[in-house]
Each structure stands twice: as C-alpha cells, then as structure tokens.
Amino acid sequence: AASGDPLGAVIAAPARSAALRGLGRFDAALEADRWAVAQARALGAADVVLGRCLNNLAMSELLTGATELAYEAASEAVSLLRPSGDRYVYLAALRQLASAATGLGRRGEAIELLRRSRDLAAALGDELGRTSLDRDLAVSRIGDGDPAAAAAALERCLAAFEQMEIPSGQATTLTMLARAYDELGRA
C-alpha cells in the first residue's frame, strides 16, 4: 500500500500505531511512528498530517520512556496544529505536551498546558475531556499543598463521571480521591 499510495500510508499510520499500542507492542508503534514522521516530512505532507504523526510519536515515546524526545515531538505537533483548525487533534497534542512536561519535572508548564487543554475541551463541548482535565488539574492541587481543594474538585469529577456512566473515569478518580483523602488524614 505504501508504494502505491505513500501519502495514504502516512495518513493511516496514526491508526496503525494506536492499534499496536493497544496490543502492548510499544516498540513496534514507536517504529511505525518514526517511519510516518520521516515519510510525512519527505512527502511534504500538510502540517495537520505531520502534526498527527508527531502527536502519535510523542505518545509512543512517552510509553517507551523517551520523555525528552516525546516533549520535542509534542512541542512541534502543537506548533503545527495550532493554526490548522483541527482543534481536536490540537487538544490531543496539548495533552501529550503536558504529559511530557510532567515527566521532565516542568510542573508549572504542565499545569498551564492542562489549563489550556481544559479550556479548549470546554469550548469544544467535550465533557469527557474537560472532566478528565479537571481531574488532572485537581490532582495538581495536592502537590500545591491544598488537598482539601483537590478533594472537592475530585468529588465533582467523580459525580460527572458517574453521570456520564464512565466506569474507567470513576475508577481513576477514586484512586486520586483516596490520595487526597490520605493527605487530609481521612479515609
């Protein structure tokens, strides 16, 4: 397929990479993402195509422990996708950049990126994304020494996940809420 439609192969690469990651084949996903970025550059693909490939590369690099490389890829993806008009992919790239910044110990930058992501998710009407980002921001309050504010925000997130009937969101939020409660000295 790649020899007959090289751009089509690049466009399909993020879905292939996601499937490989879903199977736990992180090294294969990383290889596929590196290929896709190189091909997108070689073909002069549109910024949104290269940005999507870079965003997937950042995700695979995070999962394989290459945090600095993930930060670089996510940063380039954000720069390319901001003007593209594809705000959903831009949102995903912002979240990857926030994750990489966190992994590099750039806490202030990560929190600012999470806020920008949350605001964009709210503007897009993405209730699940906004709630997930609200949860991530609430956890940052524990690190700020304000577990009471974190617990209150996490309780609101838990209620939202319950209303949306998202069990995985509920489970993750409960784990984070337990941490906030531990910091408050209550069970």
N, CA, C and O of each residue as an XYZ file, in Angstrom:
748
protein
N       0.825     -1.192      0.000
C       0.000      0.000      0.000
C       0.863      1.247      0.000
O       0.518      2.244     -0.635
N       1.993      1.198      0.714
C       2.835      2.382      0.834
C       3.429      2.775     -0.512
O       3.563      3.965     -0.795
N       3.796      1.783     -1.366
C       4.399      2.126     -2.645
C       3.366      2.687     -3.615
O       3.704      3.526     -4.449
N       2.123      2.244     -3.524
C       1.079      2.733     -4.408
C       0.456      4.025     -3.944
O      -0.012      4.813     -4.765
N       0.439      4.259     -2.666
C      -0.177      5.462     -2.099
C       0.598      5.882     -0.857
O       0.130      5.692      0.265
N       1.783      6.454     -1.057
C       2.615      6.775      0.106
C       1.960      7.761      1.077
O       2.109      7.622      2.291
N       1.244      8.743      0.560
C       0.586      9.692      1.465
C      -0.553      9.009      2.220
O      -0.773      9.292      3.397
N      -1.271      8.120      1.555
C      -2.336      7.363      2.221
C      -1.777      6.527      3.364
O      -2.400      6.403      4.418
N      -0.598      5.956      3.147
C       0.038      5.156      4.202
C       0.411      6.029      5.395
O       0.283      5.606      6.544
N       0.874      7.253      5.119
C       1.218      8.179      6.204
C      -0.048      8.590      6.960
O      -0.051      8.650      8.190
N      -1.102      8.869      6.231
C      -2.360      9.281      6.865
C      -2.921      8.157      7.729
O      -3.512      8.416      8.778
N      -2.739      6.915      7.297
C      -3.240      5.759      8.056
C      -2.325      5.373      9.214
O      -2.741      4.625     10.099
N      -1.103      5.862      9.226
C      -0.112      5.441     10.222
C      -0.535      5.690     11.668
O      -0.300      4.822     12.508
N      -1.152      6.837     12.007
C      -1.559      7.024     13.404
C      -2.541      5.956     13.903
O      -2.457      5.537     15.058
N      -3.454      5.519     13.061
C      -4.397      4.470     13.468
C      -3.657      3.146     13.669
O      -3.962      2.387     14.590
N      -2.697      2.883     12.812
C      -1.893      1.651     12.950
C      -1.097      1.691     14.249
O      -1.037      0.704     14.982
N      -0.495      2.829     14.524
C       0.282      2.985     15.750
C      -0.596      2.805     16.982
O      -0.199      2.140     17.940
N      -1.787      3.394     16.960
C      -2.712      3.265     18.097
C      -3.080      1.798     18.315
O      -3.163      1.338     19.454
N      -3.300      1.061     17.218
C      -3.627     -0.363     17.343
C      -2.456     -1.136     17.950
O      -2.657     -1.999     18.805
N      -1.253     -0.831     17.515
C      -0.072     -1.504     18.072
C       0.084     -1.193     19.562
O       0.392     -2.082     20.355
N      -0.127      0.064     19.936
C      -0.050      0.419     21.363
C      -1.130     -0.315     22.142
O      -0.891     -0.770     23.261
N      -2.308     -0.432     21.562
C      -3.405     -1.141     22.219
C      -3.092     -2.601     22.459
O      -3.611     -3.213     23.392
N      -2.245     -3.153     21.617
C      -1.810     -4.548     21.771
C      -0.587     -4.669     22.670
O      -0.078     -5.767     22.896
N      -0.115     -3.525     23.186
C       1.063     -3.544     24.046
C       2.365     -3.633     23.274
O       3.414     -3.885     23.867
N       2.321     -3.435     21.980
C       3.515     -3.512     21.127
C       4.106     -2.113     20.957
O       4.085     -1.543     19.866
N       4.631     -1.577     22.051
C       5.073     -0.186     22.087
C       6.275      0.080     21.183
O       6.349      1.130     20.545
N       7.210     -0.856     21.125
C       8.377     -0.658     20.257
C       7.969     -0.656     18.784
O       8.495      0.128     17.994
N       7.042     -1.524     18.417
C       6.559     -1.543     17.033
C       5.799     -0.259     16.712
O       5.910      0.268     15.605
N       5.028      0.246     17.673
C       4.314      1.508     17.473
C       5.309      2.648     17.289
O       5.130      3.501     16.420
N       6.348      2.659     18.102
C       7.374      3.691     18.006
C       8.047      3.651     16.632
O       8.259      4.694     16.012
N       8.376      2.466     16.165
C       8.981      2.309     14.842
C       8.028      2.817     13.755
O       8.454      3.516     12.835
N       6.749      2.469     13.857
C       5.753      2.921     12.878
C       5.613      4.444     12.903
O       5.479      5.076     11.855
N       5.644      5.022     14.088
C       5.520      6.475     14.201
C       6.738      7.192     13.638
O       6.603      8.210     12.958
N       7.914      6.670     13.915
C       9.129      7.290     13.364
C       9.106      7.242     11.837
O       9.464      8.212     11.167
N       8.681      6.104     11.301
C       8.563      5.975      9.846
C       7.573      7.003      9.305
O       7.845      7.666      8.304
N       6.426      7.133      9.967
C       5.387      8.037      9.484
C       5.862      9.495      9.487
O       5.597     10.238      8.542
N       6.558      9.897     10.542
C       7.066     11.272     10.607
C       8.091     11.506      9.492
O       8.050     12.531      8.812
N       9.001     10.560      9.310
C      10.017     10.702      8.260
C       9.358     10.777      6.883
O       9.740     11.606      6.056
N       8.374      9.919      6.638
C       7.678      9.922      5.347
C       6.882     11.204      5.147
O       6.890     11.778      4.058
N       6.194     11.656      6.193
C       5.416     12.894      6.090
C       6.327     14.060      5.728
O       5.977     14.900      4.899
N       7.502     14.103      6.358
C       8.464     15.171      6.035
C       8.955     15.030      4.592
O       9.007     16.010      3.849
N       9.315     13.800      4.201
C       9.844     13.562      2.852
C       8.818     13.897      1.770
O       9.175     14.377      0.695
N       7.556     13.643      2.058
C       6.496     13.898      1.085
C       5.999     15.345      1.113
O       5.217     15.752      0.254
N       6.454     16.117      2.099
C       5.946     17.487      2.231
C       4.470     17.501      2.584
O       3.719     18.352      2.108
N       4.059     16.564      3.415
C       2.652     16.446      3.798
C       2.170     17.719      4.501
O       2.966     18.481      5.050
N       0.884     17.927      4.473
C       0.277     19.082      5.136
C       0.632     19.083      6.613
O       0.861     18.031      7.210
N       0.673     20.272      7.194
C       1.021     20.402      8.612
C       0.144     19.549      9.509
O       0.628     18.972     10.483
N      -1.146     19.463      9.190
C      -2.036     18.679     10.047
C      -1.684     17.193      9.989
O      -1.818     16.491     10.991
N      -1.245     16.713      8.849
C      -0.842     15.310      8.709
C       0.444     15.066      9.499
O       0.531     14.105     10.264
N       1.434     15.928      9.316
C       2.681     15.791     10.067
C       2.420     15.955     11.564
O       2.996     15.233     12.379
N       1.559     16.895     11.922
C       1.232     17.112     13.333
C       0.609     15.891     13.976
O       0.940     15.553     15.112
N      -0.295     15.219     13.262
C      -0.907     13.990     13.787
C       0.146     12.902     13.985
O       0.140     12.192     14.991
N       1.045     12.780     13.017
C       2.107     11.773     13.130
C       3.027     12.090     14.300
O       3.416     11.191     15.045
N       3.379     13.367     14.466
C       4.227     13.769     15.587
C       3.537     13.537     16.924
O       4.182     13.142     17.895
N       2.237     13.779     16.979
C       1.488     13.564     18.217
C       1.516     12.085     18.606
O       1.691     11.747     19.776
N       1.342     11.214     17.621
C       1.417      9.780     17.899
C       2.829      9.366     18.284
O       3.013      8.507     19.146
N       3.824      9.971     17.650
C       5.205      9.689     18.012
C       5.456     10.086     19.469
O       6.112      9.356     20.211
N       4.938     11.232     19.869
C       5.108     11.678     21.258
C       4.496     10.671     22.224
O       5.084     10.355     23.258
N       3.312     10.170     21.879
C       2.642      9.195     22.740
C       3.474      7.919     22.870
O       3.656      7.399     23.971
N       3.972      7.424     21.752
C       4.789      6.203     21.784
C       6.098      6.434     22.527
O       6.559      5.554     23.255
N       6.695      7.597     22.354
C       7.938      7.893     23.065
C       7.696      7.979     24.563
O       8.522      7.516     25.350
N       6.575      8.565     24.968
C       6.248      8.598     26.398
C       6.127      7.184     26.949
O       6.629      6.890     28.033
N       5.466      6.314     26.205
C       5.237      4.950     26.669
C       6.510      4.104     26.692
O       6.571      3.090     27.387
N       7.519      4.520     25.938
C       8.773      3.768     25.931
C       9.859      4.471     26.755
O      11.020      4.063     26.737
N       9.473      5.526     27.474
C      10.389      6.177     28.401
C      11.280      7.249     27.803
O      12.182      7.738     28.482
N      11.058      7.625     26.564
C      11.868      8.657     25.908
C      11.188     10.015     26.094
O      10.696     10.607     25.133
N      11.166     10.499     27.326
C      10.371     11.682     27.671
C      10.854     12.941     26.973
O      10.034     13.734     26.510
N      12.152     13.145     26.884
C      12.679     14.352     26.220
C      12.296     14.356     24.738
O      11.889     15.383     24.195
N      12.432     13.199     24.095
C      12.036     13.095     22.686
C      10.531     13.287     22.529
O      10.077     13.895     21.561
N       9.766     12.772     23.474
C       8.311     12.960     23.442
C       7.971     14.439     23.542
O       7.085     14.931     22.842
N       8.680     15.145     24.414
C       8.440     16.584     24.582
C       8.719     17.311     23.266
O       7.933     18.161     22.845
N       9.829     16.979     22.622
C      10.184     17.632     21.352
C       9.131     17.366     20.279
O       8.722     18.283     19.567
N       8.694     16.118     20.163
C       7.689     15.776     19.155
C       6.354     16.459     19.454
O       5.712     16.995     18.551
N       5.942     16.438     20.713
C       4.671     17.059     21.086
C       4.724     18.570     20.893
O       3.743     19.178     20.465
N       5.856     19.171     21.205
C       6.012     20.610     21.033
C       5.887     20.992     19.560
O       5.218     21.968     19.222
N       6.522     20.232     18.701
C       6.407     20.506     17.263
C       4.979     20.272     16.784
O       4.464     21.035     15.968
N       4.339     19.218     17.288
C       2.954     18.942     16.907
C       2.046     20.102     17.299
O       1.201     20.522     16.508
N       2.214     20.619     18.509
C       1.398     21.749     18.969
C       1.605     22.956     18.049
O       0.644     23.622     17.665
N       2.858     23.230     17.700
C       3.158     24.367     16.827
C       2.511     24.214     15.452
O       2.012     25.185     14.881
N       2.522     23.002     14.930
C       1.930     22.758     13.607
C       0.402     22.756     13.647
O      -0.253     23.232     12.719
N      -0.154     22.216     14.726
C      -1.604     22.014     14.771
C      -2.378     23.243     15.240
O      -3.556     23.380     14.910
N      -1.753     24.130     15.993
C      -2.456     25.314     16.499
C      -3.147     26.065     15.365
O      -4.334     26.367     15.480
N      -2.444     26.377     14.269
C      -3.118     27.127     13.198
C      -3.916     26.258     12.226
O      -4.536     26.786     11.303
N      -3.912     24.944     12.414
C      -4.504     24.047     11.418
C      -6.023     24.079     11.389
O      -6.632     23.740     10.374
N      -6.633     24.482     12.483
C      -8.087     24.464     12.552
C      -8.634     23.148     13.077
O      -9.818     23.069     13.404
N      -7.801     22.106     13.170
C      -8.244     20.822     13.724
C      -8.039     20.871     15.230
O      -7.022     20.417     15.754
N      -9.037     21.437     15.916
C      -8.880     21.696     17.351
C      -8.877     20.423     18.175
O      -8.322     20.427     19.273
N      -9.466     19.335     17.706
C      -9.448     18.080     18.460
C      -8.050     17.469     18.471
O      -7.594     16.977     19.503
N      -7.378     17.498     17.341
C      -6.020     16.963     17.288
C      -5.075     17.909     18.044
O      -4.139     17.456     18.704
N      -5.318     19.199     17.948
C      -4.537     20.173     18.711
C      -4.696     19.909     20.210
O      -3.722     19.967     20.960
N      -5.919     19.621     20.641
C      -6.169     19.293     22.046
C      -5.364     18.063     22.461
O      -4.746     18.051     23.525
N      -5.372     17.041     21.628
C      -4.605     15.827     21.937
C      -3.113     16.142     22.047
O      -2.430     15.612     22.924
N      -2.609     17.001     21.164
C      -1.192     17.357     21.203
C      -0.859     18.158     22.463
O       0.195     17.952     23.064
N      -1.741     19.063     22.863
C      -1.524     19.810     24.108
C      -1.421     18.861     25.301
O      -0.570     19.035     26.174
N      -2.294     17.860     25.325
C      -2.280     16.893     26.429
C      -0.983     16.075     26.425
O      -0.429     15.792     27.488
N      -0.498     15.696     25.241
C       0.767     14.960     25.164
C       1.916     15.834     25.653
O       2.813     15.368     26.355
N       1.874     17.111     25.270
C       2.930     18.028     25.703
C       2.891     18.203     27.219
O       3.938     18.266     27.862
N       1.694     18.280     27.792
C       1.562     18.394     29.254
C       2.117     17.143     29.934
O       2.797     17.245     30.955
N       1.836     15.978     29.384
C       2.360     14.728     29.958
C       3.877     14.691     29.899
O       4.530     14.293     30.863
N       4.438     15.105     28.770
C       5.892     15.115     28.635
C       6.512     16.141     29.585
O       7.539     15.871     30.208
N       5.891     17.313     29.696
C       6.407     18.340     30.616
C       6.398     17.814     32.049
O       7.337     18.052     32.808
N       5.334     17.097     32.418
C       5.260     16.498     33.753
C       6.411     15.516     33.953
O       7.082     15.533     34.985
N       6.629     14.670     32.964
C       7.696     13.674     33.042
C       9.083     14.284     33.146
O      10.010     13.658     33.662
N       9.222     15.510     32.655
C      10.509     16.204     32.721
C      10.632     17.091     33.959
O      11.631     17.788     34.140
N       9.596     17.054     34.814
C       9.633     17.849     36.037
C       9.305     19.316     35.823
O       9.610     20.148     36.677
N       8.695     19.641     34.705
C       8.317     21.020     34.390
C       6.873     21.247     34.836
O       5.970     21.427     34.019
N       6.687     21.233     36.131
C       5.351     21.236     36.726
C       4.520     22.461     36.345
O       3.362     22.319     35.952
N       5.085     23.641     36.453
C       4.353     24.870     36.127
C       3.896     24.885     34.679
O       2.759     25.254     34.384
N       4.776     24.485     33.783
C       4.430     24.417     32.361
C       3.328     23.387     32.135
O       2.386     23.632     31.381
N       3.449     22.235     32.792
C       2.451     21.176     32.631
C       1.075     21.661     33.088
O       0.075     21.411     32.415
N       1.022     22.344     34.216
C      -0.263     22.840     34.724
C      -0.863     23.857     33.756
O      -2.065     23.829     33.490
N      -0.038     24.744     33.237
C      -0.546     25.726     32.268
C      -1.072     25.039     31.009
O      -2.109     25.436     30.477
N      -0.375     24.021     30.533
C      -0.836     23.264     29.358
C      -2.140     22.531     29.658
O      -3.024     22.463     28.804
N      -2.265     21.979     30.871
C      -3.519     21.319     31.247
C      -4.667     22.324     31.285
O      -5.782     22.004     30.873
N      -4.408     23.525     31.772
C      -5.461     24.558     31.796
C      -5.889     24.932     30.381
O      -7.080     25.046     30.091
N      -4.904     25.123     29.505
C      -5.227     25.446     28.102
C      -6.032     24.308     27.473
O      -6.987     24.544     26.734
N      -5.632     23.075     27.776
C      -6.339     21.904     27.242
C      -7.772     21.856     27.759
O      -8.710     21.617     26.998
N      -7.930     22.086     29.065
C      -9.266     22.054     29.664
C     -10.163     23.124     29.051
O     -11.326     22.865     28.742
N      -9.622     24.320     28.877
C     -10.403     25.407     28.284
C     -10.826     25.066     26.856
O     -11.953     25.353     26.451
N      -9.922     24.457     26.103
C     -10.254     24.070     24.735
C     -11.291     22.950     24.731
O     -12.231     22.984     23.937
N     -11.134     21.968     25.598
C     -12.121     20.879     25.683
C     -13.504     21.450     26.018
O     -14.509     21.018     25.454
N     -13.552     22.412     26.930
C     -14.831     23.039     27.279
C     -15.412     23.777     26.073
O     -16.611     23.689     25.810
N     -14.568     24.500     25.343
C     -15.029     25.232     24.159
C     -15.546     24.286     23.076
O     -16.448     24.639     22.316
N     -14.975     23.091     23.009
C     -15.400     22.095     22.020
C     -16.636     21.319     22.472
O     -17.197     20.537     21.705
N     -17.060     21.536     23.722
C     -18.196     20.779     24.247
C     -17.829     19.341     24.582
O     -18.702     18.476     24.651
N     -16.550     19.084     24.789
C     -16.046     17.742     25.095
C     -16.108     17.544     26.609
O     -15.134     17.797     27.317
N     -17.266     17.086     27.097
C     -17.460     16.950     28.536
C     -16.525     15.914     29.150
O     -15.996     16.131     30.240
N     -16.316     14.804     28.474
C     -15.419     13.775     28.985
C     -13.989     14.319     29.077
O     -13.330     14.158     30.104
N     -13.516     14.953     28.025
C     -12.173     15.522     28.030
C     -12.019     16.598     29.091
O     -11.017     16.632     29.805
N     -13.009     17.477     29.196
C     -12.945     18.546     30.190
C     -12.900     17.968     31.596
O     -12.113     18.416     32.430
N     -13.740     16.975     31.861
C     -13.762     16.368     33.195
C     -12.445     15.670     33.503
O     -11.945     15.769     34.624
N     -11.880     14.975     32.538
C     -10.587     14.314     32.737
C      -9.496     15.341     33.032
O      -8.635     15.117     33.883
N      -9.539     16.452     32.331
C      -8.548     17.505     32.560
C      -8.782     18.213     33.888
O      -7.826     18.573     34.576
N     -10.040     18.415     34.252
C     -10.343     18.971     35.579
C      -9.770     18.057     36.663
O      -9.236     18.526     37.668
N      -9.889     16.754     36.445
C      -9.348     15.782     37.400
C      -7.829     15.914     37.503
O      -7.279     15.926     38.604
N      -7.154     16.012     36.361
C      -5.700     16.150     36.373
C      -5.275     17.438     37.077
O      -4.302     17.454     37.831
N      -6.008     18.502     36.825
C      -5.700     19.772     37.493
C      -5.976     19.687     38.993
O      -5.244     20.269     39.794
N      -7.019     18.971     39.371
C      -7.326     18.810     40.796
C      -6.188     18.101     41.512
O      -5.830     18.472     42.630
N      -5.622     17.094     40.883
C      -4.513     16.368     41.486
C      -3.322     17.297     41.707
O      -2.578     17.136     42.674
N      -3.142     18.264     40.814
C      -2.024     19.204     40.986
C      -2.178     20.009     42.276
O      -1.187     20.479     42.835
N      -3.404     20.170     42.744
C      -3.622     20.908     43.994
C      -3.066     20.152     45.195
O      -2.674     20.764     46.188
N      -3.030     18.817     45.107
C      -2.393     18.042     46.180
C      -0.927     18.447     46.253
O      -0.393     18.694     47.334
N      -0.276     18.512     45.081
C       1.122     18.921     45.024
C       1.344     20.357     45.470
O       2.438     20.717     45.905
N       0.306     21.175     45.361
C       0.384     22.569     45.816
C       0.163     22.682     47.319
O       0.251     23.773     47.882
N      -0.127     21.540     47.977
C      -0.372     21.563     49.418
C      -1.794     21.923     49.786
O      -2.056     22.364     50.905
N      -2.726     21.737     48.847
C      -4.131     22.056     49.115
C      -5.006     20.830     48.845
O      -5.814     20.841     47.916
N      -4.850     19.770     49.654
C      -5.621     18.552     49.410
C      -7.125     18.755     49.590
O      -7.910     18.016     48.997
N      -7.548     19.731     50.388
C      -8.988     19.977     50.564
C      -9.601     20.450     49.248
O     -10.667     19.973     48.857
N      -8.939     21.383     48.563
C      -9.434     21.846     47.259
C      -9.388     20.711     46.242
O     -10.289     20.571     45.415
N      -8.324     19.894     46.307
C      -8.209     18.756     45.401
C      -9.372     17.788     45.618
O      -9.997     17.333     44.660
N      -9.655     17.481     46.877
C     -10.732     16.530     47.186
C     -12.075     17.055     46.693
O     -12.857     16.306     46.108
N     -12.345     18.330     46.924
C     -13.622     18.903     46.484
C     -13.755     18.829     44.963
O     -14.813     18.466     44.448
N     -12.691     19.171     44.248
C     -12.727     19.122     42.787
C     -12.850     17.679     42.291
O     -13.573     17.412     41.331
N     -12.150     16.757     42.938
C     -12.224     15.352     42.543
C     -13.608     14.768     42.805
O     -14.085     13.934     42.035
N     -14.246     15.193     43.868
C     -15.622     14.741     44.128
C     -16.560     15.210     43.019
O     -17.450     14.465     42.608
N     -16.371     16.432     42.531
C     -17.184     16.925     41.406
C     -16.903     16.113     40.135
O     -17.818     15.786     39.380
N     -15.628     15.796     39.913
C     -15.265     14.988     38.746
C     -15.873     13.585     38.842
O     -16.369     13.044     37.854
N     -15.827     13.014     40.032
C     -16.404     11.687     40.233
C     -17.897     11.708     39.907
O     -18.402     10.819     39.220
N     -18.596     12.721     40.400
C     -20.032     12.836     40.110
C     -20.276     12.968     38.611
O     -21.226     12.390     38.085
N     -19.424     13.724     37.919
C     -19.585     13.884     36.470
C     -19.349     12.560     35.745
O     -20.098     12.208     34.834
N     -18.303     11.824     36.150
C     -18.051     10.522     35.520
C     -19.197      9.544     35.798
O     -19.549      8.738     34.936
N     -19.773      9.614     36.994
C     -20.920      8.764     37.310
C     -22.103      9.126     36.426
O     -22.782      8.240     35.906
N     -22.354     10.411     36.251
C     -23.469     10.860     35.408
C     -23.261     10.444     33.952
O     -24.217     10.090     33.261
N     -21.997     10.488     33.485
C     -21.691     10.085     32.107
C     -21.611      8.567     31.959
O     -21.515      8.048     30.847
N     -21.650      7.859     33.089
C     -21.532      6.406     33.098
C     -20.214      5.947     32.468
O     -20.196      5.125     31.552
N     -19.115      6.500     32.983
C     -17.762      6.164     32.525
C     -17.030      5.474     33.681
O     -16.389      6.145     34.490
N     -17.119      4.138     33.767
C     -16.500      3.421     34.880
C     -14.989      3.635     35.004
O     -14.471      3.739     36.116
N     -14.280      3.703     33.874
C     -12.827      3.889     33.955
C     -12.500      5.266     34.538
O     -11.556      5.394     35.318
N     -13.258      6.280     34.176
C     -13.066      7.614     34.746
C     -13.362      7.629     36.233
O     -12.675      8.290     37.012
N     -14.393      6.890     36.618
C     -14.735      6.790     38.038
C     -13.597      6.116     38.813
O     -13.199      6.589     39.877
N     -13.087      5.023     38.278
C     -12.038      4.271     38.974
C     -10.780      5.112     39.148
O     -10.204      5.156     40.235
N     -10.356      5.775     38.085
C      -9.162      6.614     38.169
C      -9.376      7.752     39.159
O      -8.488      8.071     39.949
N     -10.548      8.359     39.114
C     -10.844      9.473     40.012
C     -10.895      9.009     41.462
O     -10.424      9.718     42.352
N     -11.455      7.839     41.713
C     -11.489      7.315     43.080
C     -10.082      7.097     43.635
O      -9.823      7.366     44.808
N      -9.183      6.611     42.792
C      -7.799      6.421     43.217
C      -7.172      7.756     43.607
O      -6.488      7.856     44.625
N      -7.409      8.766     42.800
C      -6.863     10.098     43.084
C      -7.531     10.727     44.306
O      -6.887     11.423     45.092
N      -8.820     10.474     44.452
C      -9.558     10.998     45.604
C      -9.035     10.358     46.894
O      -8.931     11.024     47.923
N      -8.710      9.075     46.834
C      -8.136      8.399     48.005
C      -6.823      9.056     48.407
O      -6.540      9.214     49.595
N      -6.035      9.431     47.432
C      -4.770     10.120     47.733
C      -5.021     11.468     48.405
O      -4.335     11.828     49.362
N      -6.005     12.208     47.900
C      -6.339     13.499     48.527
C      -6.829     13.284     49.954
O      -6.445     14.019     50.865
N      -7.682     12.272     50.148
C      -8.172     11.975     51.490
C      -7.038     11.574     52.427
O      -7.026     11.963     53.595
N      -6.080     10.791     51.912
C      -4.916     10.414     52.724
C      -4.161     11.665     53.188
O      -3.746     11.756     54.343
N      -3.990     12.617     52.284
C      -3.298     13.853     52.636
C      -4.069     14.655     53.684
O      -3.475     15.376     54.486
N      -5.400     14.520     53.670
C      -6.230     15.222     54.644
C      -6.329     14.462     55.964
O      -6.803     14.991     56.969
N      -5.871     13.209     55.938
C      -5.940     12.395     57.165
C      -7.309     11.790     57.410
O      -7.674     11.486     58.545
N      -8.075     11.616     56.313
C      -9.375     10.956     56.468
C      -9.485      9.820     55.457
O      -8.852      9.829     54.401
N     -10.309      8.846     55.817
C     -10.450      7.671     54.944
C     -11.734      7.701     54.178
O     -12.010      6.789     53.399
